[in-house]
Amino acid sequence: MGNSIFEPEFLKRLERLALNMEKLTAAGSGGLRKSRAKGNSVEFSDFREYAYGDDLRRVDWNAYGRFEKLYVKLFMEEREAMVNIFLDCSKSIDFGTPKKSVLGIQLAAAIGFLALNNMDRLCINLLKKDTMVSSNVLGGRGQFDICAAFLDNIQFEGTTNMDKAIKLKKFGGRGLSLVISDFFTQGPLEDFMKYLLYYRQDIVLLHVLSPDELNPQLQGQLRLKDSETGEMVDVDLTPSIYDKYQQTLNNFKSSLKEMAKKYGGAYVTISSNDSLEKILFEDMITTQIIK
């Protein structure tokens, strides 16, 4: 995948954006960026281990002499946030025209680029069944290729129990957790949000649905197959059934939005037909997830 996933002009536009970390306070275990300024403050804050792409001028050679490892000095205005992206890899995500899975991967890559470009630490977490596969913790724009490679060749299959999978994550301190999913999942949705809040995460729910799910064009007597379980269901899609479907879908989206608000988070509904430009430069700016 690498940088080739995005056109150079699009990357230049992305460079002007940043994840909105203003509401993350510096309390607790530290590592939260206070501003986008880089290196202007002379007030020392912390160390972290060197990562490929970091400025060698920031290396503390005294620490290297003691520990034989490279460490980078962080100053108060550079304190980094920890950004976790959770990508649902269930079979239902691999549905739609265009597929939700394609947009989900592109969205994870774009958010990952924003985090790395703005000196935040990044971890990508793939949710599969009731387990989770996580990347290494990445830092610095030079590691975007590693982020992109981790998102290559993902298999979307089976069901996902997001509650069990996300609760496998061990957090080292405050941070930002973004969940990309259609939220057609086993297990209670609110429990994993309580878990994220307990570990002092700012929560963002990115609800990806296909045009066929948002506005079905089917009608008449049909036999539908569940893409995850293979279960067959006979339905007669009359206008009244269609109206009930739309009401149920609207209630589902509203409940997710209210749940996110309850736990101090943000929620965005996304169509897999939406462009990345619309999502990043309109929807996520409007909801103040990106600035």
N, C-alpha and C positions, 0 to 999 in steps of 0.2 A: 504493500500500500504506500507507505512513506509519504513524503511531501507531495508526490504525484497525485494523491487523492484529491487535492485542491489545485485550482489554477493559481498561478503566481499573483494575479491581481486580487483574487479572493483572499489569499493569505495576507496581502498588504492591508486589505480592509479589516481582517481579523486582528491584525497587530494594533489597531486603534481601539480595540475593545478590551474589557477586563471583566472577570467575574466580580460581582458586587460584594465585597467583604466588609463594607463599612459597619454593618451591624454586629460583626463578630468582635467581641471585646478582647482585650489583652489579658484578661483574668485567667487563672488556672494554669495549665501546663505550658503556655507560651506557644510560639511558633505561628502566631497570627499576624498577617501583614496589616499594618496600620494605614499605609498609603501606598500609592503607586510609585512614589519617588524612590530612586535607587541610589543609595550611597551618599545622600546629602546630610544625613544625621551623623554626628560624631559620637553619639551615645551608644556604647557597645551593648548588645543585647544577648547574643548567644552564639554557639557554634553548631555546625552540622557537618556531616561527612561530605567530602568532595564528590561531586557527580560530574560525569562527562558533559562538557559544555559550559561549566562554571568558569568565571574569570580567575585565572591563576594569580592575579594580583591580590585576590582576597584570601589566598591560602595562608594559614598560620604556620610558619616554618618552625617556630618553637614547639608547637604541639606535635609537629611531625617528628622532631628530634626526640620527643619523649615517648610517643606512642607508635611511631613508624607507620602512621596513617595520615592521609591528607584531610585536613579540616578547613572549612571556610568560615570566616568571621561574618556574623550577621549584625547589622546595626539596627537601631530601634525602628527606623522607617522601612526596613527591609524584612521585618519579621514575617515569616511565611505562613500561609494557611495550608492545611492539609485538605486536599480535595479528593473525595472518593466518588467514583462513578459506578453505579450498579446497573448492569445491563441484563435485562430478562432474556434468557435464551431458550424459552419454551417454543414449541412448535407453532403455537398460535401467532407468534411474532413474525413467522415466516409466511405470512398471508397477505393478500391484497395486491392491488395493481395501482401504483407501485407497491412493492413489498414493504411492510413495516420494518422488517429486519435490515434492509438496505439503509433506510433513513436512520434507524437506531444506531447503526455502526457509524454512519457519517456524523451524526450528532455527537456521539461519544468522542469521536476523533476531534471534532471542532472544539468541544469543551475542553478536551485534553490539551489542545494547542493553546487555548486561552490561559489555562492554568500554568503550563510550562513557560509560556512567553512572559508571564507576569510574576515569575519567581515563586510560584506556589509549588508545593509538593503534590504529586498525583499518584493515585492507585486506581487501576481499572479492575472491577470485580464482575465476573460473569456468573450469573445465577442459573444453575442447572439442577432441575429436580429439587432436592432439598439440600444441595451442596453449593459450594462456591469455589471458583477458580480465580485467583487474584494475581495480578502482575506484581513485579517488584515495585517498590516506591521509587518514582522517577522525579528528577529535578533538573531544571534547566532546559532551554529550548533545544539544545543539542540532543536531547533524549526523545524528541517527538517521533523519530523513526522507530524507536523501540516501542513506543505507545501504539503507533500505527501497525507495526508488525504483530503485536499482541492481538489486535482486532481483526487480523486476517484469518480467513478460513474457519470462522466460527460455525459450529453445527447447531442449528436450532431444532430441537427435538423434545418430545415428551412434554410433561407438565412441569411447572415450577411452583414449589411451596416457598414463596418469598419470605414468609415469616421465619421459617426454619433456616433458610439460606442466609438471610441478612444477619441473623443472630449469631452466625459463626464468625462474623467480623469482629476483630479485636482493635479497639481504638486507643491511640496513645494520648489523645487530648482533643480539644475542641477542633471543629472543622466544618466543612461543607460537604453534604452527601446528596448527590443527585441520582434519582432512580428513573431509569428509562424503561417503560413497560406499557403493555396494554391493560395491565392489572386484572386480566382474566386468570386468576391464580387460586391455588388451593390455600386454605388457611386464612385466618383473620388478617385484614390489612392494617388495622389500627395497632396491633401488637408490635409490629416491627417499627412503627413510627414512635411508639413509646420507648422502644429500645434505643433508637437513634437519638431521641431527645435526652434520655438518661445519660448518654455518653456525649452530651453537649454538642450535637450536630445541628447545623442549620439545614433544613430539609427542603428539597425541591423535587416535586413530582412532575415528570414529563410524560404525559399520557398520550401515547401514539396509537392512533386508530386509522384504519383504511377508509377510503371513500365509500366502499361497500358496506362498512359497518356504520359509518356516520349517516349515510343516506342510501339504504338498500334499494336496488332496482328490481329485485325479484318480485314475482307475483304468481298467484295460482297455487295449485296443489303440488308440493315439492317434497322430496326426501333429502334432508340436509345431514351432512356428516360432520361430527366434531373433529377438528383437525388434530386435537391432542389425544383424545381417548378413542377415536374411531366409532363412537356411538352414533347410531342412526336415529333421526327423529323425523316423523312425518308431520308436515305443517300445511295448513291452508292459509296462504297469505292474502287475507281479505283486507280491505281498507281499515277495518276496526282493529285487526291484529297488528297492522303496520303502525297505527296510532299508538297502540299499547307498547309496541317496541320502542318507538321514539320517546315515549314518556319514561319507560324503564331506563333507557340510555341516558336521558337528561337527568334523571334522579341519580344514576350511578356517577355521572360526572360531577353533579352538585355535591354529592356526599364526599367524593375525593377532595374537592375544592375546600369544603368546610372542614374536613379532617386535617388537611394541610394547614389551614388557617388556625385551627385549634392548637396545633403544636408549633405555631410560629413560623410555618413554612410557606412555600409558594407552590402554585399549581398552574400548569399550562396544558391545554388540549391541543394536540398536533395531529394534522392529517398527513398520512404518508405521501400525499400528493403535494404537500407544501414544499416550497423550496427552502434550502438552508438559509438563504438570505432573509426570507420572510421570518423564519423562526428566530434567528439570531438577532437580526437588526430591527425587528418590529416586536414580535411577541415577547421575547425574553428581556428586551429593553423596557417595554411597557410594564411588565410585571416586576421590574427592577432587579431581575436576576443577573443581568448584564448591564454594564454602564459604558 
